[in-house]
Amino acid sequence: MKSASYAKYILALLLFGSNGIVASYILLNSYEIVYLRTFIGGIFLVLIFVLTKQKARFWKNKKHFLYLVISGVSLGASWLFLFEAYNRIGVSIATLAYYCGPIIVMMLSPLLFKEKMTSSKVIGFFSVILGLFCVNSHAFLEGEISWGLIFGILSAIMYAAIIIFNKKAVSVSGLENATCQLVIGFITVAVFMGVKQGFFVHVEEGNWLPVLVLGIVNTGIGCYLYFSSIGHLPVQSVSILGYLDPLSALVFSALFLDETLSFVQMIGAAFILGGAAYGELYRPGKRQWAVDGKKA
């Protein structure tokens, strides 16, 4: 049972890591892509929820449902910013900016969740900041910050909001959680679309395949595999393996989009991912790493 959960979780992470690659084959603007992605993925998860005869409980705890709504709105906003960052600065750098989200949560956790601030979290935070500087060193040295980087950072802030409010919605979990968030995320993006250009999206015939792959496979199936597996896995295994998402995105962007990082940018990527992992997993009090929910 656990081996199957590991397989599903890893496959979900690889699917998430390929989001930018699939999106690069869709000749639509970023918000249209996110609009179709959340719409198709949301319908898919609702069908899975109904066909598996799940019972809806999200409405029973109004406070937790409010947290879930905020998390879902953050999800929609995060993807809008992220996919715009893909277009402007590429998949690899946008992914690295997006992955600053967990470190934001880490630094806010003493205030929000009364968790102890440790030296490893502080070191991890400054490592991520240094990495972000290295990845975008050319722009920083010229005194410029690109809109692509700004959108990437905004996606990270929204990603942090997803984690924070989802963590507070403790009574809604698993497939129900994923379905609610994706539907709310779609509503958020739909409102944005409606104000900006209306709800109709013209998709050229050759673009339907990547649109359906992104919506059904990467979003619908990916979310289903993700949320149906993490409940059966140790928390620390989920955290450690979670780094396959950004790492696979970097590998895929190099293989399929010919995106390459300079030597300084590769060092920056190591600082961002290494700093996030160090801050999250290292326990300085006993100088040990947390593995499978236990001290190794």
BAPA-133101 format. One record per residue (C-alpha): x, y, z; residue number from 1. Coordinates in steps of 0.25 Angstrom, whole numbers, plus 2048, in hexadecimal, padded with zeros to 3 digits. Each point is the difference from the previous one (the first is absolute). Layout:
! BAPA-133101
ATOM    px    py    pz   seq
ATOM     X     Y     Z   NUM
...
! end
This chain:
! BAPA-133101
ATOM    px    py    pz   seq
ATOM   800   800   800     1
ATOM   80B   80A   804     2
ATOM   808   7FC   7F3     3
ATOM   7F4   804   7F8     4
ATOM   7FE   80D   807     5
ATOM   80F   803   7FE     6
ATOM   7FE   7FD   7F1     7
ATOM   7F4   809   7FF     8
ATOM   806   80C   807     9
ATOM   80D   7FF   7F8    10
ATOM   7F8   800   7F3    11
ATOM   7F8   80C   805    12
ATOM   80C   808   803    13
ATOM   806   7FD   7F2    14
ATOM   7F3   804   7F9    15
ATOM   800   80D   808    16
ATOM   80F   802   7FC    17
ATOM   7FC   7FF   7F1    18
ATOM   7F5   80B   801    19
ATOM   808   80A   7FA    20
ATOM   805   7F7   7F5    21
ATOM   7F1   7FC   7FC    22
ATOM   7FC   80F   801    23
ATOM   80B   804   7F6    24
ATOM   7F9   7F9   7F5    25
ATOM   7F3   807   802    26
ATOM   7FE   80D   7F8    27
ATOM   7F8   808   80A    28
ATOM   803   80A   80A    29
ATOM   803   7FC   80E    30
ATOM   7F3   803   807    31
ATOM   7F8   7F9   7F4    32
ATOM   809   7F4   803    33
ATOM   7FD   800   80F    34
ATOM   7F1   802   7FD    35
ATOM   7FF   7F4   7F8    36
ATOM   80A   7F8   809    37
ATOM   7F7   803   80C    38
ATOM   7F3   7FE   7F9    39
ATOM   804   7F2   7FA    40
ATOM   807   7FB   80C    41
ATOM   7F5   805   809    42
ATOM   7F6   7F8   7F8    43
ATOM   809   7F4   800    44
ATOM   801   800   810    45
ATOM   7F1   802   802    46
ATOM   7FD   7F4   7F7    47
ATOM   80A   7F8   808    48
ATOM   7FA   805   80D    49
ATOM   7F2   7FC   7FC    50
ATOM   804   7F2   7F9    51
ATOM   808   7FC   80D    52
ATOM   7F4   803   808    53
ATOM   807   80A   809    54
ATOM   7F8   807   80B    55
ATOM   801   810   800    56
ATOM   804   805   80E    57
ATOM   806   80E   7FC    58
ATOM   7F3   807   804    59
ATOM   800   7FB   80E    60
ATOM   80A   809   806    61
ATOM   7FE   80E   7FB    62
ATOM   80D   805   805    63
ATOM   808   7F5   7F9    64
ATOM   7F8   802   7F4    65
ATOM   804   80F   800    66
ATOM   80F   7FC   801    67
ATOM   7FE   7F6   7F4    68
ATOM   7F9   80B   7F8    69
ATOM   80C   80A   803    70
ATOM   80A   7F4   7FC    71
ATOM   7F8   7FE   7F3    72
ATOM   800   80E   7FC    73
ATOM   80F   800   803    74
ATOM   802   7F4   7F7    75
ATOM   7F9   807   7F4    76
ATOM   808   80D   803    77
ATOM   80D   7F8   801    78
ATOM   7FE   7F9   7F3    79
ATOM   7FD   80D   7F9    80
ATOM   80D   806   805    81
ATOM   808   7F3   7FD    82
ATOM   7FC   7FE   7F2    83
ATOM   802   80F   7FD    84
ATOM   80E   7FE   806    85
ATOM   802   7F4   7F7    86
ATOM   7FD   808   7F4    87
ATOM   809   80C   804    88
ATOM   80D   7F9   806    89
ATOM   7FF   7F2   7FD    90
ATOM   7FB   7F3   807    91
ATOM   80D   7FE   808    92
ATOM   802   80D   806    93
ATOM   7F1   802   802    94
ATOM   800   7F3   808    95
ATOM   80B   804   809    96
ATOM   7F9   80D   803    97
ATOM   7F3   7F8   803    98
ATOM   807   7F6   809    99
ATOM   804   80C   80A   100
ATOM   7F2   7FE   805   101
ATOM   803   7F5   80A   102
ATOM   80B   808   806   103
ATOM   7F6   80C   802   104
ATOM   7F7   7F6   808   105
ATOM   80C   7FC   808   106
ATOM   803   80E   804   107
ATOM   7F2   803   804   108
ATOM   7FD   7F3   807   109
ATOM   805   806   80E   110
ATOM   7F5   80B   7FF   111
ATOM   7F5   7F7   7F9   112
ATOM   802   7F2   806   113
ATOM   808   803   80C   114
ATOM   80B   7F8   7FB   115
ATOM   80E   802   806   116
ATOM   80A   809   7F7   117
ATOM   80D   7F8   7FE   118
ATOM   80D   803   7FB   119
ATOM   7FE   7F7   7F4   120
ATOM   7F4   807   7FC   121
ATOM   807   80D   800   122
ATOM   80C   7FB   7F9   123
ATOM   7F6   7F9   7F6   124
ATOM   7F9   80E   7FE   125
ATOM   80D   808   7FD   126
ATOM   805   7F4   7F7   127
ATOM   7F3   802   7F7   128
ATOM   802   80F   800   129
ATOM   80E   7FE   7FB   130
ATOM   7FC   7F6   7F6   131
ATOM   7F5   809   7FB   132
ATOM   80B   80B   7FE   133
ATOM   809   7F6   7F9   134
ATOM   7F5   7FC   7F6   135
ATOM   7FD   80E   7FD   136
ATOM   80E   806   802   137
ATOM   800   807   7F3   138
ATOM   7F3   808   802   139
ATOM   804   803   80E   140
ATOM   80E   806   7FD   141
ATOM   7FA   808   7F5   142
ATOM   7F5   806   80A   143
ATOM   7F5   7F9   7F9   144
ATOM   7F5   7F6   804   145
ATOM   7F9   7FA   7F5   146
ATOM   7F1   7FE   800   147
ATOM   802   7F2   7FE   148
ATOM   807   7FF   80D   149
ATOM   7F6   808   807   150
ATOM   7F5   7F7   7FB   151
ATOM   809   7F4   805   152
ATOM   801   806   80E   153
ATOM   7F1   803   800   154
ATOM   7FD   7F2   7FC   155
ATOM   809   7FB   80C   156
ATOM   7F8   809   80A   157
ATOM   7F3   7FA   7FB   158
ATOM   806   7F3   801   159
ATOM   804   803   80F   160
ATOM   7F1   804   802   161
ATOM   7FB   7F3   7FA   162
ATOM   809   7F8   80A   163
ATOM   7FC   809   80C   164
ATOM   7F1   800   7FE   165
ATOM   800   7F1   7FB   166
ATOM   807   7FD   80D   167
ATOM   7F5   807   808   168
ATOM   7F5   7F9   7F9   169
ATOM   803   7F3   808   170
ATOM   7F2   7FA   7FE   171
ATOM   800   7FF   7F1   172
ATOM   80A   7F7   7FA   173
ATOM   804   7F7   7F5   174
ATOM   7F8   800   7F3   175
ATOM   7F5   809   806   176
ATOM   80B   80A   803   177
ATOM   806   7FF   7F2   178
ATOM   7F2   801   7F9   179
ATOM   7FB   80C   809   180
ATOM   80D   808   7FE   181
ATOM   801   7FD   7F1   182
ATOM   7F1   804   7FE   183
ATOM   802   80D   808   184
ATOM   80D   803   7F8   185
ATOM   7F8   7FF   7F3   186
ATOM   7F6   809   805   187
ATOM   80B   80A   804   188
ATOM   806   7FF   7F2   189
ATOM   7F3   801   7F9   190
ATOM   7FD   80D   808   191
ATOM   80D   806   7FB   192
ATOM   7FD   7FB   7F2   193
ATOM   7F2   805   7FF   194
ATOM   805   80E   804   195
ATOM   80C   800   7F7   196
ATOM   7FA   7FA   7F3   197
ATOM   7F4   7F8   802   198
ATOM   7FE   7F1   803   199
ATOM   802   7FB   7F1   200
ATOM   80E   7FB   7FC   201
ATOM   803   7FC   7F2   202
ATOM   809   7F4   7FF   203
ATOM   807   7FD   7F3   204
ATOM   7FE   7F1   7FB   205
ATOM   80E   7FD   803   206
ATOM   800   805   80E   207
ATOM   7F5   7F7   805   208
ATOM   809   7F4   803   209
ATOM   80A   807   80A   210
ATOM   7F4   808   806   211
ATOM   7F9   7F2   803   212
ATOM   80D   7FA   805   213
ATOM   803   80C   809   214
ATOM   7F1   800   805   215
ATOM   7FD   7F1   802   216
ATOM   80E   7FA   802   217
ATOM   809   80A   806   218
ATOM   7F5   807   809   219
ATOM   7F4   7F6   802   220
ATOM   808   7F3   800   221
ATOM   80C   807   807   222
ATOM   7F8   805   80B   223
ATOM   7F8   7F3   802   224
ATOM   80E   7F8   801   225
ATOM   805   80B   809   226
ATOM   7F5   801   80A   227
ATOM   7FD   7F1   800   228
ATOM   80E   7FC   803   229
ATOM   805   80B   80B   230
ATOM   7F7   7FB   80A   231
ATOM   807   7F2   800   232
ATOM   80E   805   800   233
ATOM   809   805   80C   234
ATOM   800   80F   801   235
ATOM   80F   801   7FE   236
ATOM   800   7F7   7F4   237
ATOM   7F6   809   7FA   238
ATOM   809   80C   803   239
ATOM   80C   7FA   7FA   240
ATOM   7FA   7FA   7F4   241
ATOM   7F9   80D   7FD   242
ATOM   80D   806   7FB   243
ATOM   7FE   7F7   7F4   244
ATOM   7F6   80B   7FB   245
ATOM   80A   80B   7FE   246
ATOM   80B   7F7   7FC   247
ATOM   7F9   7F9   7F5   248
ATOM   7FB   80E   7FB   249
ATOM   80E   804   7FE   250
ATOM   804   7F3   7F9   251
ATOM   7F4   800   7F7   252
ATOM   802   80F   7FC   253
ATOM   80E   7FD   7FD   254
ATOM   7FD   7F3   7F8   255
ATOM   7F3   805   7F8   256
ATOM   801   810   800   257
ATOM   810   801   7FF   258
ATOM   800   809   80C   259
ATOM   80D   800   807   260
ATOM   805   807   80D   261
ATOM   80D   807   801   262
ATOM   80A   7FB   80A   263
ATOM   7FC   80B   80A   264
ATOM   7F1   7FD   7FD   265
ATOM   803   7F1   803   266
ATOM   807   804   80D   267
ATOM   7F3   808   803   268
ATOM   7F7   7F4   7FD   269
ATOM   808   7F8   80A   270
ATOM   7FF   80B   80B   271
ATOM   7F1   801   7FE   272
ATOM   7FD   7F1   800   273
ATOM   80B   7FD   80A   274
ATOM   7FC   80B   809   275
ATOM   7F1   7FC   800   276
ATOM   803   7F2   802   277
ATOM   80A   803   80C   278
ATOM   7F7   80A   807   279
ATOM   7F4   7F6   7FF   280
ATOM   807   7F2   803   281
ATOM   80C   803   809   282
ATOM   7FF   800   80F   283
ATOM   80B   807   806   284
ATOM   7FD   7FD   80E   285
ATOM   805   7F1   7FE   286
ATOM   807   803   7F3   287
ATOM   7F8   7F6   7F8   288
ATOM   7F7   7FF   7F4   289
ATOM   7F2   7FC   801   290
ATOM   7FC   7F4   7F7   291
ATOM   7F3   7F9   800   292
ATOM   7FA   808   80B   293
ATOM   80C   7FB   80A   294
ATOM   80E   805   803   295
ATOM   80A   7F8   7F7   296
! end
